[in-house]
Amino acid sequence: MFSFLHLAFLYFPEDKSEYIPVVIELVVLVALCVIVFRWLLKKSRKDAEKARVLEEKIKQAKKDELHK
């Protein structure tokens, strides 16, 4: 029943040139998604490296504290 209600709102234009703005918008949004995803991957790698360095510093500080 619900799928029938959704189909009632579909619109397929006779003039196929009406698809052009939609395709352009889709391409732009997909490109933005890819850019944001790659940026997040880079940022997470940098954050992971910072966390690893901080963890090593803490371990070294505890090790030095034990040897005193």
C-alpha positions, 0 to 999 in steps of 0.5 A: 500500500505504501509503495503505491502512494510513493509511485503516485508522486513520481514524475517523468517529464516528456521533455528529457532536457528537464533531466539536465539540471538534475544530472548536474546537481547529482554530479556536483553532490557526488563530487562533494561527497567524495571530497569530504570523504577523502578529507575525513580519511586524511584527517582521521589518519593524522589524528590516529598518528597524533594519538599514537605519538601521544601514547608513546610519550605517556608510555615513556613518561611512565617508564621513566617514572618507574625507573626513578 
